[in-house]
Amino acid sequence: MISNQDLPKVYTPEQVAQILQLSKNTVYDLISRGEIIAKKIGKVYRIPVSSLSFVFTGLDEDIYKAQQEDLKNIGKIHKVLSKVRKEL
Amino acid sequence: MKKVFIDSDVVISSLISNTGAAYFLLNKTDLKLFISDKSMEELERVVEELGLNKTKLKKLIKNRFRMINIKKTTEKMNDYVVDSDDAHIVEGAKQAKATFLLTYNTRHYKIDKISQALRIVVTTPAYFLQYLRSIS
């Protein structure tokens, strides 16, 4: 069973407007241009937290994910690189 | 075209994953990329130790990079790094007249000092990609 804690957080366009310090109309405009990914449920929009990646990480979601991919191996790389730099 | 000096950890990252920020940056952007002869020496050693493809490294460097020959790393460069082993990277960036130095090891560089004295911005591949997007 899925608990509330497991569910991804979603925001209303009004909440996003407040977070990003934009007008509500600008948020709707960004949704229609695809710059903010939202889900239309009936007549209203809900915006998943992943669409607001920039607010929390300073990076767009795709760039953030690409960074995380690199960071998986960075510890191993730095260990070897620092050993090699000491030897050279 | 922006001149960008690339630290070795970014080059290695791009060889490990083709979905990471480093791969995208080194293969899918239109930038003047630089490494130094000293970086190349360490890259070959790291590639060997990590069991990566040496030919892939050489092909990437040949196709995408310009090589800076560092004759000597000046003493002054030690002022810009936490560990003097990293000083040659700053020397390379300076000699390349780069405006950016991209690394996953930003904590090892004295970023403010480098920015003020050498006018080089030290940042990560992801933040640089975000910057490129912001100006496109």
Backbone of each chain as ProteinMPNN parsed JSONL, in Angstrom:
{"seq_chain_A": "MISNQDLPKVYTPEQVAQILQLSKNTVYDLISRGEIIAKKIGKVYRIPVSSLSFVFTGLDEDIYKAQQEDLKNIGKIHKVLSKVRKEL", "coords_chain_A": {"N_chain_A": [[0.829, -1.198, 0.0], [0.463, 2.256, -0.789], [1.786, 4.912, 1.018], [1.043, 8.273, 2.19], [3.438, 9.541, 2.435], [5.051, 8.376, 0.522], [4.12, 9.362, -1.836], [4.703, 11.57, -4.59], [5.284, 15.067, -4.114], [2.955, 17.559, -5.053], [2.115, 20.69, -6.633], [-0.096, 23.525, -6.825], [-0.826, 25.757, -9.603], [-0.994, 28.325, -8.527], [0.434, 28.147, -6.135], [2.952, 27.613, -7.187], [3.403, 29.967, -8.574], [3.751, 31.675, -6.443], [6.025, 30.59, -5.185], [7.967, 30.905, -7.208], [7.902, 33.565, -7.515], [6.297, 34.773, -9.501], [3.687, 35.909, -11.756], [0.366, 34.49, -11.692], [-0.641, 34.156, -14.25], [1.685, 34.078, -15.787], [2.755, 31.654, -14.965], [0.809, 29.881, -15.974], [1.239, 30.398, -18.643], [3.858, 29.468, -18.921], [3.374, 26.799, -18.487], [1.793, 26.187, -20.706], [3.668, 26.554, -22.679], [5.332, 24.516, -22.214], [7.47, 24.764, -20.526], [7.185, 24.492, -17.853], [6.39, 21.469, -16.556], [3.272, 20.07, -16.263], [0.368, 18.388, -14.955], [-2.821, 17.976, -16.28], [-5.729, 17.729, -14.591], [-8.913, 17.012, -14.97], [-10.25, 20.121, -14.911], [-8.206, 21.455, -13.774], [-4.725, 22.228, -13.025], [-1.926, 20.326, -11.883], [1.271, 20.468, -10.481], [4.188, 18.638, -10.493], [6.784, 18.171, -8.023], [9.208, 17.668, -9.236], [9.195, 19.222, -11.499], [9.952, 21.591, -10.558], [12.588, 21.562, -10.078], [14.7, 23.385, -10.477], [14.28, 25.333, -8.536], [15.04, 24.112, -6.187], [17.574, 23.017, -6.622], [18.996, 24.646, -8.273], [19.33, 23.846, -10.778], [18.01, 22.727, -13.93], [15.726, 19.978, -14.312], [16.619, 17.894, -16.084], [19.342, 18.471, -16.36], [20.156, 18.308, -13.73], [19.736, 15.574, -13.247], [21.598, 14.512, -15.018], [23.914, 15.393, -13.837], [23.804, 13.97, -11.43], [24.179, 11.42, -12.414], [26.885, 11.476, -13.177], [27.995, 11.894, -10.677], [27.788, 9.47, -9.431], [30.067, 7.977, -9.862], [32.131, 9.58, -9.077], [33.584, 9.589, -6.682], [35.259, 7.349, -6.795], [36.762, 8.053, -9.035], [38.072, 10.393, -8.148], [39.649, 9.351, -6.137], [41.537, 7.718, -7.468], [42.613, 9.612, -9.218], [43.761, 11.487, -7.49], [45.762, 9.975, -6.335], [47.359, 9.405, -8.58], [48.136, 12.022, -9.25], [49.767, 12.647, -7.127], [51.869, 10.936, -7.558], [52.983, 11.767, -9.969]], "CA_chain_A": [[0.0, 0.0, 0.0], [1.255, 3.492, -0.866], [1.443, 5.875, 2.058], [1.141, 9.66, 1.727], [4.853, 9.935, 2.405], [5.661, 7.872, -0.707], [3.601, 10.075, -3.0], [5.461, 12.783, -4.904], [4.563, 16.278, -3.773], [2.512, 18.355, -6.193], [1.736, 22.063, -6.306], [-1.053, 24.182, -7.715], [-0.17, 26.877, -10.301], [-0.942, 29.483, -7.619], [1.568, 27.932, -5.221], [4.193, 27.747, -7.971], [3.571, 31.401, -8.84], [4.266, 32.275, -5.213], [7.401, 30.096, -4.979], [8.874, 31.473, -8.216], [7.664, 35.013, -7.542], [5.773, 35.115, -10.83], [2.228, 36.031, -11.711], [-0.337, 33.242, -12.007], [-0.736, 34.064, -15.718], [2.996, 33.649, -16.311], [2.877, 30.208, -14.702], [-0.037, 29.195, -16.975], [1.921, 30.571, -19.925], [5.004, 28.54, -18.906], [2.81, 25.448, -18.628], [1.35, 25.965, -22.1], [4.869, 26.491, -23.544], [6.071, 23.296, -21.865], [8.643, 25.045, -19.682], [6.852, 23.838, -16.582], [5.598, 20.281, -16.879], [2.156, 19.94, -15.334], [-0.651, 17.404, -15.335], [-4.168, 18.538, -16.205], [-6.681, 16.763, -14.027], [-10.179, 17.717, -15.157], [-10.016, 21.484, -15.392], [-7.12, 22.11, -13.019], [-3.367, 21.712, -13.206], [-1.086, 20.033, -10.737], [2.669, 20.521, -10.925], [5.02, 17.813, -9.608], [7.971, 18.844, -7.472], [10.336, 17.516, -10.168], [9.16, 20.335, -12.457], [10.505, 22.779, -9.898], [13.962, 21.199, -9.715], [15.548, 24.577, -10.464], [14.094, 26.059, -7.268], [15.716, 23.429, -5.08], [18.958, 22.63, -6.918], [19.636, 25.626, -9.151], [19.509, 23.191, -12.081], [16.824, 22.118, -14.529], [15.671, 18.567, -13.915], [17.464, 17.033, -16.928], [20.755, 18.735, -16.043], [20.364, 17.759, -12.384], [19.849, 14.112, -13.379], [22.879, 14.231, -15.689], [24.957, 15.589, -12.817], [23.731, 12.831, -10.489], [24.77, 10.278, -13.115], [28.341, 11.605, -13.051], [28.414, 11.831, -9.27], [27.81, 8.061, -8.993], [31.429, 7.436, -9.968], [33.149, 10.611, -8.862], [34.435, 9.218, -5.545], [36.262, 6.409, -7.317], [37.635, 8.816, -9.942], [38.93, 11.293, -7.364], [40.624, 8.544, -5.38], [42.617, 7.326, -8.386], [43.233, 10.823, -9.758], [44.622, 12.133, -6.496], [46.933, 9.091, -6.191], [48.193, 9.619, -9.767], [48.725, 13.369, -9.177], [50.855, 12.602, -6.131], [52.991, 10.182, -8.126], [53.602, 12.444, -11.138]], "C_chain_A": [[0.873, 1.263, 0.0], [0.806, 4.446, 0.234], [1.587, 7.286, 1.487], [2.582, 10.118, 1.567], [5.534, 9.513, 1.104], [5.222, 8.658, -1.943], [4.435, 11.326, -3.304], [4.627, 14.025, -4.606], [4.156, 17.018, -5.061], [2.046, 19.735, -5.722], [0.652, 22.535, -7.266], [-0.306, 25.293, -8.468], [-0.036, 28.116, -9.409], [0.246, 29.365, -6.663], [2.899, 28.121, -5.945], [4.47, 29.222, -8.273], [4.199, 32.086, -7.624], [5.742, 31.876, -5.0], [8.38, 30.792, -5.932], [8.773, 32.993, -8.33], [7.291, 35.489, -8.954], [4.274, 35.332, -10.707], [1.619, 34.677, -12.091], [-0.407, 33.052, -13.528], [0.575, 33.591, -16.341], [3.171, 32.152, -16.107], [2.039, 29.428, -15.713], [0.614, 29.261, -18.364], [3.095, 29.584, -20.025], [4.533, 27.093, -19.059], [2.442, 25.204, -20.092], [2.543, 25.894, -23.057], [5.72, 25.262, -23.232], [7.298, 23.544, -21.011], [8.434, 24.552, -18.258], [5.958, 22.659, -16.95], [4.522, 20.103, -15.806], [1.193, 18.873, -15.842], [-2.019, 18.058, -15.207], [-5.107, 17.451, -15.697], [-8.044, 17.455, -14.057], [-9.886, 19.095, -15.707], [-8.846, 22.164, -14.684], [-5.767, 21.452, -13.3], [-2.74, 21.364, -11.864], [0.348, 19.897, -11.244], [3.53, 19.684, -9.977], [6.282, 18.554, -9.171], [9.156, 18.755, -8.434], [10.373, 18.637, -11.212], [9.783, 21.598, -11.874], [11.938, 22.527, -9.441], [14.854, 22.426, -9.565], [15.488, 25.312, -9.12], [14.954, 25.443, -6.166], [17.195, 23.153, -5.347], [19.715, 23.68, -7.731], [19.819, 25.074, -10.558], [18.166, 22.712, -12.606], [16.883, 20.617, -14.271], [16.594, 17.677, -14.749], [18.945, 17.217, -16.62], [21.089, 18.16, -14.656], [20.571, 16.24, -12.452], [21.18, 13.721, -14.028], [24.039, 14.394, -14.707], [24.993, 14.399, -11.851], [24.367, 11.585, -11.106], [26.294, 10.31, -12.98], [28.789, 11.395, -11.612], [28.463, 10.394, -8.726], [29.245, 7.526, -8.94], [32.521, 8.391, -9.515], [34.097, 10.27, -7.701], [35.6, 8.348, -5.994], [37.269, 7.158, -8.2], [38.603, 9.694, -9.144], [40.005, 10.535, -6.592], [41.824, 8.208, -6.273], [43.366, 8.564, -8.887], [44.182, 11.458, -8.744], [45.883, 11.293, -6.248], [47.908, 9.336, -7.358], [48.874, 10.994, -9.704], [49.876, 13.413, -8.184], [52.092, 11.947, -6.726], [53.716, 10.926, -9.25], [54.495, 13.613, -10.722]], "O_chain_A": [[1.886, 1.329, 0.696], [-0.379, 4.751, 0.371], [2.182, 7.472, 0.426], [2.913, 10.943, 0.715], [6.458, 10.174, 0.631], [5.888, 8.615, -2.978], [4.825, 12.053, -2.39], [3.415, 14.036, -4.82], [4.922, 17.085, -6.022], [1.641, 19.917, -4.574], [0.506, 22.011, -8.37], [0.75, 25.729, -8.011], [0.932, 28.867, -9.529], [0.963, 30.333, -6.412], [3.842, 28.702, -5.406], [5.616, 29.671, -8.234], [5.059, 32.957, -7.757], [6.586, 32.714, -4.68], [9.466, 31.211, -5.532], [9.464, 33.62, -9.133], [7.859, 36.432, -9.505], [3.664, 34.989, -9.694], [2.265, 33.84, -12.721], [-0.253, 31.939, -14.032], [0.58, 32.81, -17.293], [3.682, 31.46, -16.987], [2.502, 28.424, -16.253], [0.547, 28.312, -19.146], [3.304, 28.951, -21.06], [5.206, 26.271, -19.68], [2.741, 24.148, -20.648], [2.461, 25.263, -24.111], [6.714, 25.002, -23.909], [8.09, 22.628, -20.791], [9.39, 24.237, -17.55], [4.909, 22.826, -17.571], [4.815, 20.002, -14.614], [1.213, 18.509, -17.018], [-2.349, 18.626, -14.166], [-5.249, 16.393, -16.31], [-8.302, 18.368, -13.273], [-9.352, 19.243, -16.806], [-8.535, 23.321, -14.967], [-5.679, 20.306, -13.74], [-2.989, 22.018, -10.851], [0.604, 19.295, -12.287], [3.598, 19.982, -8.785], [6.773, 19.444, -9.866], [10.008, 19.642, -8.458], [11.434, 18.966, -11.744], [10.099, 22.545, -12.595], [12.438, 23.192, -8.534], [15.666, 22.503, -8.643], [16.49, 25.836, -8.632], [15.519, 26.147, -5.329], [17.987, 23.064, -4.409], [20.937, 23.606, -7.86], [20.387, 25.738, -11.425], [17.286, 22.335, -11.832], [17.954, 20.057, -14.039], [17.275, 16.808, -14.205], [19.713, 16.255, -16.617], [22.165, 17.6, -14.446], [21.462, 15.694, -11.801], [21.807, 12.734, -13.642], [25.01, 13.639, -14.739], [26.059, 13.891, -11.505], [25.009, 10.796, -10.413], [26.917, 9.285, -12.701], [29.832, 10.792, -11.358], [29.092, 10.13, -7.701], [29.584, 6.72, -8.074], [33.704, 8.054, -9.561], [35.276, 10.625, -7.736], [36.754, 8.574, -5.629], [38.474, 6.923, -8.119], [39.8, 9.732, -9.429], [41.124, 11.019, -6.42], [42.976, 8.392, -5.879], [44.594, 8.567, -8.969], [45.271, 11.91, -9.097], [46.951, 11.843, -5.981], [49.116, 9.459, -7.156], [50.045, 11.124, -10.059], [50.849, 14.139, -8.385], [53.22, 12.348, -6.439], [54.915, 10.738, -9.457], [55.081, 14.277, -11.577]]}, "seq_chain_B": "MKKVFIDSDVVISSLISNTGAAYFLLNKTDLKLFISDKSMEELERVVEELGLNKTKLKKLIKNRFRMINIKKTTEKMNDYVVDSDDAHIVEGAKQAKATFLLTYNTRHYKIDKISQALRIVVTTPAYFLQYLRSIS", "coords_chain_B": {"N_chain_B": [[33.591, 32.103, -29.44], [33.417, 30.194, -26.48], [36.189, 29.733, -24.285], [37.228, 26.942, -22.638], [38.668, 25.303, -19.962], [39.29, 21.97, -19.078], [39.072, 19.95, -16.277], [40.655, 16.885, -15.262], [38.97, 15.02, -13.973], [36.489, 15.465, -15.058], [36.814, 14.748, -17.724], [37.304, 11.998, -17.427], [34.857, 11.208, -16.276], [33.188, 11.576, -18.463], [33.96, 9.498, -20.043], [33.094, 7.309, -18.695], [30.263, 7.4, -18.404], [27.658, 7.86, -20.764], [25.446, 9.341, -20.377], [25.741, 11.31, -18.636], [26.448, 14.673, -17.315], [29.018, 15.482, -17.969], [29.697, 14.033, -20.279], [27.826, 15.052, -22.087], [28.574, 17.73, -22.172], [31.215, 17.59, -23.227], [30.861, 16.374, -25.665], [28.607, 17.289, -27.02], [28.449, 20.027, -27.295], [29.301, 23.336, -28.486], [32.16, 24.359, -27.994], [35.369, 25.798, -27.164], [37.548, 23.579, -26.176], [39.985, 22.793, -23.7], [42.863, 20.95, -22.613], [45.849, 20.101, -20.774], [49.265, 19.093, -21.556], [50.235, 17.914, -19.291], [47.9, 17.174, -17.987], [47.081, 15.241, -19.775], [48.954, 13.265, -19.409], [48.343, 12.384, -16.811], [45.739, 11.589, -17.256], [45.989, 9.365, -18.949], [47.158, 7.56, -17.201], [45.167, 7.313, -15.225], [43.023, 6.293, -16.69], [44.056, 3.809, -17.331], [44.354, 2.665, -14.777], [41.695, 2.547, -13.966], [40.677, 0.799, -15.732], [39.601, 1.647, -18.156], [38.749, 2.528, -21.604], [41.482, 3.177, -23.538], [41.795, 3.998, -26.159], [39.435, 5.286, -26.692], [39.708, 7.51, -25.073], [41.916, 8.779, -26.302], [40.83, 9.338, -28.817], [38.756, 11.082, -28.149], [40.209, 13.254, -27.085], [41.747, 13.965, -29.299], [39.786, 14.67, -31.189], [38.226, 16.672, -29.943], [39.641, 18.43, -28.287], [42.036, 21.066, -27.57], [45.49, 21.157, -27.054], [47.441, 22.303, -24.363], [50.746, 23.144, -23.815], [52.451, 22.795, -20.959], [55.196, 24.162, -19.672], [56.324, 24.701, -17.215], [54.921, 24.704, -13.988], [54.078, 27.58, -12.415], [55.138, 28.916, -9.226], [53.303, 30.665, -8.123], [50.819, 29.639, -8.769], [50.185, 27.894, -6.769], [48.905, 29.387, -4.911], [46.305, 29.362, -5.597], [45.13, 26.967, -5.147], [44.07, 24.253, -2.995], [45.506, 21.964, -2.612], [48.729, 21.441, -3.679], [49.176, 19.655, -5.731], [47.198, 20.022, -7.566], [47.775, 22.334, -8.871], [48.733, 22.535, -11.487], [46.522, 22.422, -13.088], [45.249, 24.89, -12.86], [47.295, 26.418, -13.895], [47.277, 25.49, -16.538], [44.732, 26.351, -17.371], [45.092, 29.07, -17.201], [47.167, 29.516, -19.062], [45.835, 28.738, -21.341], [44.194, 30.807, -21.663], [41.629, 30.619, -20.779], [38.165, 31.16, -19.976], [36.605, 29.75, -18.345], [36.862, 27.135, -15.939], [36.279, 23.844, -15.68], [35.255, 21.471, -13.328], [34.813, 18.618, -11.134], [35.666, 18.957, -8.699], [35.411, 21.279, -7.101], [35.886, 22.198, -4.537], [38.563, 21.967, -4.115], [39.755, 24.099, -5.263], [40.593, 27.554, -5.026], [38.186, 29.352, -5.48], [37.153, 32.067, -5.452], [39.455, 33.616, -5.372], [40.702, 32.816, -7.746], [38.856, 33.701, -9.583], [38.935, 36.482, -9.147], [41.691, 37.203, -9.517], [42.553, 35.883, -11.859], [40.486, 35.968, -13.592], [38.939, 33.727, -14.197], [36.278, 31.536, -14.22], [35.443, 29.074, -11.962], [33.696, 26.151, -12.08], [31.103, 23.551, -12.008], [30.381, 20.918, -14.454], [27.556, 20.664, -14.753], [26.453, 23.099, -13.735], [27.621, 24.806, -15.519], [26.425, 23.996, -17.899], [23.84, 24.75, -17.311], [24.21, 27.476, -17.24], [24.9, 27.929, -19.944], [22.468, 27.296, -21.099], [20.944, 29.348, -20.083], [21.826, 31.545, -21.474], [21.227, 31.046, -24.058]], "CA_chain_B": [[33.398, 30.791, -28.825], [33.966, 30.213, -25.121], [37.357, 28.884, -24.037], [36.946, 26.226, -21.4], [39.675, 24.308, -19.574], [38.57, 20.849, -18.467], [39.838, 19.152, -15.306], [40.694, 15.474, -15.669], [37.832, 14.238, -13.449], [35.365, 15.65, -15.987], [37.12, 13.924, -18.906], [37.092, 10.594, -17.04], [33.404, 11.019, -16.124], [32.573, 11.475, -19.801], [34.293, 8.186, -20.619], [32.372, 6.278, -17.934], [28.822, 7.417, -18.688], [27.268, 8.749, -21.871], [24.214, 10.069, -20.058], [26.084, 12.306, -17.621], [26.658, 16.062, -17.735], [30.355, 15.604, -18.553], [29.633, 13.513, -21.652], [27.068, 16.011, -22.892], [29.398, 18.925, -22.314], [32.401, 17.372, -24.062], [30.519, 15.816, -26.977], [27.423, 17.864, -27.671], [28.409, 21.488, -27.239], [30.209, 23.998, -29.395], [33.037, 25.14, -27.12], [36.801, 25.542, -27.378], [37.936, 22.84, -24.984], [41.428, 22.662, -23.515], [43.537, 20.267, -21.5], [47.288, 20.325, -20.938], [50.069, 17.875, -21.71], [50.331, 17.287, -17.964], [46.602, 16.511, -17.766], [47.046, 14.055, -20.642], [49.796, 12.258, -18.749], [47.59, 11.795, -15.695], [44.539, 10.932, -17.805], [46.364, 8.033, -19.45], [47.376, 6.706, -16.027], [43.88, 7.058, -14.558], [42.271, 5.401, -17.588], [44.641, 2.478, -17.172], [44.025, 2.155, -13.426], [40.248, 2.276, -13.864], [40.323, -0.198, -16.754], [38.773, 2.258, -19.21], [39.25, 2.383, -22.968], [42.509, 4.178, -23.847], [41.56, 4.499, -27.522], [38.307, 6.222, -26.567], [40.285, 8.736, -24.509], [42.745, 9.439, -27.326], [39.921, 9.821, -29.857], [38.065, 12.258, -27.593], [41.162, 14.362, -26.981], [42.13, 14.359, -30.662], [38.668, 15.289, -31.902], [37.51, 17.76, -29.284], [40.444, 19.308, -27.427], [43.32, 21.655, -27.946], [46.443, 20.824, -25.982], [48.34, 23.357, -23.891], [51.999, 22.575, -23.296], [52.911, 23.497, -19.758], [56.623, 23.885, -19.456], [56.548, 24.698, -15.77], [53.838, 25.3, -13.203], [54.688, 28.617, -11.579], [54.883, 28.882, -7.767], [52.121, 31.493, -7.868], [49.601, 28.831, -8.947], [49.868, 27.241, -5.49], [48.011, 30.279, -4.147], [44.924, 29.204, -6.056], [44.644, 25.605, -4.889], [44.207, 23.76, -1.625], [46.572, 20.964, -2.688], [49.609, 21.876, -4.778], [49.109, 18.69, -6.84], [46.191, 20.496, -8.53], [48.182, 23.649, -9.392], [48.947, 22.512, -12.943], [45.228, 22.635, -13.761], [45.066, 26.347, -12.928], [48.315, 26.885, -14.856], [46.767, 25.161, -17.877], [43.597, 27.236, -17.666], [45.645, 30.424, -17.401], [47.895, 29.539, -20.345], [44.842, 28.594, -22.426], [43.382, 32.038, -21.63], [40.245, 30.15, -20.624], [37.318, 31.973, -19.1], [35.974, 28.812, -17.419], [37.561, 25.898, -15.593], [35.21, 22.946, -15.229], [35.767, 20.403, -12.486], [33.902, 18.109, -10.101], [36.414, 19.097, -7.452], [35.45, 22.736, -6.873], [36.388, 22.5, -3.181], [40.035, 21.971, -4.125], [40.23, 25.333, -5.895], [40.199, 28.786, -4.341], [37.344, 29.89, -6.549], [37.061, 33.534, -5.446], [40.785, 34.146, -5.717], [40.921, 32.54, -9.175], [37.959, 34.584, -10.313], [39.399, 37.87, -9.046], [43.031, 37.43, -10.052], [42.784, 35.343, -13.205], [39.247, 36.111, -14.374], [38.491, 32.405, -14.65], [35.182, 31.035, -13.379], [35.559, 27.636, -11.695], [32.367, 25.61, -11.795], [30.913, 22.141, -12.391], [29.764, 20.794, -15.778], [26.103, 20.893, -14.718], [26.163, 24.529, -13.601], [28.028, 25.454, -16.763], [25.363, 23.702, -18.873], [22.703, 25.599, -16.943], [24.594, 28.819, -17.681], [24.766, 27.967, -21.416], [21.036, 27.331, -21.407], [20.396, 30.648, -19.712], [22.214, 32.593, -22.439], [20.897, 30.646, -25.441]], "C_chain_B": [[34.086, 30.767, -27.458], [35.145, 29.251, -24.98], [37.213, 28.249, -22.664], [38.051, 25.2, -21.12], [38.973, 23.224, -18.758], [39.494, 20.072, -17.52], [39.683, 17.66, -15.659], [39.512, 14.657, -15.145], [36.616, 14.335, -14.374], [35.58, 14.787, -17.245], [36.837, 12.453, -18.583], [35.591, 10.3, -16.889], [32.739, 10.811, -17.472], [32.87, 10.136, -20.462], [33.502, 7.07, -19.937], [30.885, 6.234, -18.302], [28.496, 8.347, -19.853], [25.906, 9.399, -21.639], [24.479, 11.154, -19.001], [26.312, 13.692, -18.217], [28.007, 16.217, -18.438], [30.353, 15.151, -20.011], [28.939, 14.539, -22.557], [27.931, 17.237, -23.207], [30.542, 18.727, -23.31], [32.059, 16.902, -25.482], [29.414, 16.537, -27.727], [27.359, 19.388, -27.615], [29.462, 22.057, -28.193], [31.103, 24.935, -28.572], [34.479, 24.881, -27.527], [37.311, 24.884, -26.11], [39.455, 22.678, -24.91], [41.765, 21.672, -22.401], [45.019, 20.566, -21.696], [47.998, 19.0, -21.149], [50.179, 17.135, -20.38], [49.018, 16.566, -17.618], [46.571, 15.198, -18.543], [47.828, 12.904, -20.006], [49.003, 11.572, -17.628], [46.345, 11.062, -16.196], [44.86, 9.516, -18.278], [46.558, 7.05, -18.296], [46.048, 6.327, -15.358], [43.032, 6.088, -15.382], [42.753, 3.957, -17.431], [44.231, 1.872, -15.819], [42.55, 1.809, -13.275], [39.77, 1.263, -14.908], [39.417, 0.353, -17.839], [39.478, 2.15, -20.561], [40.191, 3.533, -23.353], [42.281, 4.814, -25.227], [40.449, 5.552, -27.51], [38.813, 7.573, -26.032], [41.045, 9.499, -25.595], [41.883, 10.058, -28.432], [39.207, 11.112, -29.399], [39.001, 13.465, -27.573], [41.51, 14.893, -28.379], [41.008, 15.153, -31.353], [38.129, 16.562, -31.27], [38.384, 18.783, -28.549], [41.616, 19.957, -28.139], [44.242, 21.448, -26.752], [47.343, 22.006, -25.651], [49.604, 22.685, -23.363], [52.497, 23.406, -22.121], [54.384, 23.158, -19.556], [56.876, 23.764, -17.956], [55.328, 25.315, -15.081], [54.463, 26.316, -12.254], [54.233, 28.499, -10.127], [53.574, 29.584, -7.407], [50.827, 30.669, -7.923], [49.199, 28.111, -7.654], [48.928, 28.089, -4.625], [46.539, 30.037, -4.478], [44.333, 27.832, -5.773], [44.862, 25.203, -3.435], [45.388, 22.788, -1.569], [47.438, 21.305, -3.905], [49.623, 20.896, -5.96], [48.123, 19.135, -7.929], [46.616, 21.784, -9.242], [48.33, 23.66, -10.915], [47.647, 22.729, -13.719], [44.973, 24.144, -13.912], [46.066, 26.943, -13.926], [47.828, 26.659, -16.296], [45.649, 26.099, -18.289], [44.085, 28.648, -17.966], [46.333, 30.508, -18.761], [46.951, 29.424, -21.549], [44.03, 29.881, -22.617], [41.895, 31.669, -21.559], [39.462, 31.106, -19.742], [36.567, 31.081, -18.102], [36.907, 27.632, -17.161], [36.492, 24.97, -15.016], [35.795, 21.742, -14.511], [34.653, 19.873, -11.598], [34.536, 18.268, -8.727], [36.517, 20.562, -7.045], [36.028, 23.1, -5.499], [37.913, 22.562, -3.127], [40.626, 23.247, -4.741], [39.749, 26.55, -5.105], [39.462, 29.656, -5.363], [37.328, 31.425, -6.606], [38.371, 34.173, -5.891], [41.062, 33.975, -7.221], [40.087, 33.493, -10.018], [38.48, 36.024, -10.311], [40.736, 38.099, -9.748], [43.191, 36.992, -11.505], [41.582, 35.498, -14.142], [38.808, 34.785, -14.988], [37.405, 31.942, -13.677], [35.349, 29.525, -13.219], [34.171, 27.12, -11.329], [32.267, 24.15, -12.25], [30.29, 22.077, -13.793], [28.277, 21.132, -15.765], [25.767, 22.381, -14.616], [26.58, 25.295, -14.855], [26.967, 25.216, -17.848], [24.139, 24.576, -18.599], [22.956, 27.038, -17.408], [24.422, 28.939, -19.205], [23.301, 28.045, -21.823], [20.458, 28.71, -21.134], [20.741, 31.738, -20.727], [21.832, 32.246, -23.869], [19.578, 31.265, -25.898]], "O_chain_B": [[35.202, 31.263, -27.307], [35.116, 28.125, -25.475], [37.093, 28.943, -21.654], [38.328, 24.335, -21.95], [38.172, 23.516, -17.869], [40.559, 19.601, -17.921], [38.699, 17.252, -16.274], [39.089, 13.702, -15.796], [35.815, 13.404, -14.46], [34.642, 14.178, -17.757], [36.208, 11.749, -19.373], [35.118, 9.252, -17.331], [31.841, 9.981, -17.613], [32.126, 9.688, -21.335], [33.269, 6.015, -20.528], [30.319, 5.157, -18.488], [28.99, 9.473, -19.923], [25.29, 9.932, -22.562], [23.556, 11.825, -18.539], [26.362, 13.87, -19.434], [28.13, 16.99, -19.388], [30.937, 15.808, -20.873], [29.416, 14.845, -23.65], [28.001, 17.704, -24.344], [30.805, 19.598, -24.139], [32.879, 17.022, -26.392], [29.303, 16.404, -28.945], [26.303, 19.969, -27.868], [30.375, 21.361, -28.637], [30.843, 26.133, -28.468], [34.78, 23.869, -28.16], [37.489, 25.547, -25.088], [40.12, 22.457, -25.922], [41.061, 21.568, -21.396], [45.402, 21.212, -22.672], [47.424, 17.929, -20.953], [50.213, 15.905, -20.336], [49.031, 15.484, -17.032], [46.1, 14.177, -18.042], [47.422, 11.743, -20.058], [48.995, 10.347, -17.515], [45.947, 10.042, -15.632], [44.094, 8.583, -18.036], [46.184, 5.881, -18.384], [45.836, 5.176, -14.977], [42.404, 5.179, -14.839], [41.959, 3.017, -17.403], [43.817, 0.715, -15.742], [42.196, 0.886, -12.542], [38.589, 0.918, -14.95], [38.573, -0.36, -18.381], [40.635, 1.741, -20.649], [39.777, 4.686, -23.478], [42.538, 6.001, -25.431], [40.513, 6.561, -28.213], [38.39, 8.634, -26.492], [40.847, 10.699, -25.784], [42.167, 11.153, -28.918], [39.079, 12.079, -30.15], [38.626, 14.56, -27.992], [41.559, 16.102, -28.607], [41.255, 16.166, -32.007], [37.628, 17.44, -31.973], [37.92, 19.876, -28.226], [42.111, 19.471, -29.156], [43.826, 21.551, -25.598], [47.928, 22.628, -26.537], [49.529, 21.761, -22.553], [52.905, 24.557, -22.274], [54.75, 22.011, -19.303], [57.553, 22.844, -17.495], [54.782, 26.319, -15.538], [55.273, 25.963, -11.397], [53.123, 28.056, -9.832], [52.842, 29.157, -6.514], [49.864, 30.963, -7.216], [48.034, 27.763, -7.462], [48.252, 27.578, -3.733], [45.646, 30.451, -3.739], [43.181, 27.56, -6.113], [45.724, 25.746, -2.744], [46.164, 22.787, -0.614], [46.933, 21.438, -5.02], [50.033, 21.26, -7.062], [48.203, 18.68, -9.07], [45.901, 22.271, -10.118], [48.079, 24.68, -11.557], [47.671, 23.168, -14.869], [44.536, 24.605, -14.966], [45.735, 27.846, -14.694], [47.957, 27.535, -17.152], [45.619, 26.586, -19.42], [43.571, 29.328, -18.855], [46.111, 31.452, -19.52], [47.235, 29.942, -22.628], [43.288, 30.028, -23.587], [41.039, 32.301, -22.178], [40.023, 31.774, -18.874], [35.971, 31.573, -17.144], [37.64, 27.194, -18.047], [35.878, 25.275, -13.993], [36.704, 21.08, -15.012], [33.674, 20.569, -11.332], [34.015, 17.779, -7.725], [37.595, 21.031, -6.683], [36.589, 24.182, -5.324], [38.485, 23.14, -2.203], [41.841, 23.444, -4.738], [38.634, 26.564, -4.584], [40.028, 30.545, -6.0], [37.471, 32.011, -7.679], [38.394, 35.127, -6.669], [41.588, 34.877, -7.873], [40.548, 34.021, -11.03], [38.468, 36.699, -11.34], [40.897, 39.071, -10.486], [43.879, 37.649, -12.287], [41.664, 35.195, -15.333], [38.366, 34.727, -16.135], [37.599, 31.959, -12.461], [35.392, 28.788, -14.204], [33.552, 27.599, -10.379], [33.214, 23.59, -12.802], [29.734, 23.067, -14.268], [27.789, 21.813, -16.667], [24.892, 22.869, -15.332], [25.969, 26.304, -15.209], [26.65, 26.121, -18.621], [23.491, 25.073, -19.52], [22.055, 27.719, -17.898], [23.87, 29.924, -19.696], [22.936, 28.757, -22.758], [19.588, 29.184, -21.865], [20.032, 32.739, -20.83], [22.07, 33.029, -24.789], [19.147, 31.037, -27.028]]}, "name": "protein", "num_of_chains": 2, "seq": "MISNQDLPKVYTPEQVAQILQLSKNTVYDLISRGEIIAKKIGKVYRIPVSSLSFVFTGLDEDIYKAQQEDLKNIGKIHKVLSKVRKELMKKVFIDSDVVISSLISNTGAAYFLLNKTDLKLFISDKSMEELERVVEELGLNKTKLKKLIKNRFRMINIKKTTEKMNDYVVDSDDAHIVEGAKQAKATFLLTYNTRHYKIDKISQALRIVVTTPAYFLQYLRSIS"}
